[in-house]
Amino acid sequence: MDNPTYYTYKTAPESPALRGLGISTRQLQRAVHLGRLTYIKPGTQVLFSDDHLRDWIERSTVLAVR
């Protein structure tokens, strides 16, 4: 079983799921505050897995209508 990698607010923008999208730390904090981004909170630290970040991006994607 592979151990997932977890990211903090500071490191998440450079994760494989978000790299190149221009997502800021502030955008992540706002998504957490609004309940739009799933996270893990051991103690006081907020952590995100690649799956959390990918799911958030997928739910935020707007499909083009023709």
C-alpha positions in Angstrom: 0.0 0.0 0.0 1.4 3.4 -1.0 1.5 6.1 1.6 -0.2 9.3 0.2 1.7 12.6 0.2 0.2 15.4 2.1 0.6 19.1 1.4 0.1 22.2 3.6 -1.3 25.6 2.5 2.2 26.6 1.6 3.2 23.5 -0.4 -0.1 22.6 -2.0 0.2 25.1 -4.9 3.2 23.2 -6.1 1.6 19.7 -5.8 1.2 17.7 -9.0 -2.6 18.3 -8.9 -2.3 22.2 -8.8 1.1 22.9 -10.4 0.7 25.4 -13.2 -2.8 26.4 -12.4 -1.9 29.6 -10.4 -3.8 28.6 -7.3 -2.7 30.7 -4.3 -2.5 29.9 -0.6 -5.3 32.4 -0.1 -7.5 30.6 -2.6 -7.0 27.3 -0.7 -7.7 29.0 2.7 -11.0 30.4 1.3 -12.0 27.1 -0.2 -11.5 25.4 3.2 -13.4 28.2 5.0 -16.3 27.8 2.6 -16.3 24.0 2.9 -15.4 23.4 -0.7 -12.1 21.7 -0.2 -11.7 18.5 1.9 -8.8 18.4 4.2 -7.2 16.5 7.1 -6.6 18.3 10.4 -4.3 16.5 12.8 -4.0 19.0 15.7 -3.8 22.5 14.3 -2.2 21.7 10.9 -4.4 21.6 7.8 -3.3 19.0 5.2 -4.4 18.1 1.7 -3.8 14.9 -0.3 -3.5 14.8 -4.1 -7.0 13.2 -4.1 -8.5 16.1 -2.1 -6.9 18.6 -4.5 -7.9 16.7 -7.6 -11.5 16.4 -6.4 -11.7 20.1 -5.7 -10.4 21.0 -9.1 -12.8 18.6 -10.8 -15.8 20.0 -8.8 -14.6 23.5 -9.8 -14.4 22.7 -13.5 -17.1 24.3 -15.7 -17.9 22.3 -18.8 -18.4 24.2 -22.0 -21.9 24.2 -23.5 -22.3 24.4 -27.2 
